[in-house]
Amino acid sequence: MPSALRAAQERNDATTPDRDVVAPIAMVRDHSLTELVRDEIERRIEAGMLAPGDKLNEADWAARLQVSRGPVREAFRVLEQAGLVRNEKHRGAFVRSVSAREAAELGVVRTILEEAACRTLATRIDAAQVAALRECLDAMRDALALDDRRAYGDARDAFRDVLVMAAGNGKLHEAYRRCVSELRLAARAKLPGAEVLHASYAAYRAILSALASRKADEAAALIHAQNG
């Protein structure tokens, strides 16, 4: 740092001793509030409580969550980057809609990412990762026993997310999360019957067996079939 600039910085530090302490605290607070707003809106979108096309009012959300409008505005921006919200000039923010064509394209991308994750994970999978995937399988089995199709879908999606995360490629997982989030904005398909779900469960058991045996091609082919 040039000496003149260093001297000026030292004078500022001497006259405002809390300056460097307060600013980071304020930044952390604002960042945390933005995450709170983002997480709540994303949760409602995933639960179907906010439908594609619904308007997101900045003032309403600020009042609902008892925060200022700044974190809400920033949360809308983050959600737009994640593909969940669209901002229209002079109109505001809306929950994004995904057409049937976009959904089909996203499905192809999701399959490619899952296959890549299978091939990577099969070369490096460890006991802890096998246990984490088996825990998701157990949740799928329990949901089947209760004939809870929605819980089964949640557990199945958790299995796939854990699988992609376990591959250890942060950018791949980030792209996968965005793809899955956008797919949730598409028209919701009717949940399949019990027979189809039992076949699905058997397929995911086979995927885990292939991964644990380090059979990359087999695991990738099986996950591809589940998206077909």
Number of C-alpha atoms within 10 A of each C-alpha: 6 6 8 9 10 11 12 11 11 12 12 13 13 11 9 11 11 10 12 11 10 10 11 11 11 11 11 11 13 18 14 13 21 23 17 17 23 20 14 14 22 19 13 12 21 15 11 13 12 18 18 19 15 15 17 19 14 19 13 12 19 17 11 10 13 10 17 16 16 13 23 26 19 18 24 26 19 16 21 17 12 17 19 25 28 21 17 9 7 6 8 13 22 21 24 22 21 20 13 12 10 14 19 14 13 20 17 15 16 21 19 17 17 24 21 16 25 31 20 20 25 23 15 14 19 13 9 10 18 16 12 15 22 17 15 21 22 15 18 27 19 15 18 18 13 10 14 13 18 12 16 24 16 14 21 20 15 18 22 19 17 16 23 25 20 24 22 15 13 12 10 16 21 13 15 24 17 16 21 17 17 21 24 18 24 20 14 9 6 6 12 10 10 14 8 10 19 14 11 15 18 12 17 23 16 16 23 23 16 19 26 20 14 19 18 21 14 19 28 23 14 19 20 16 11 12 12 9
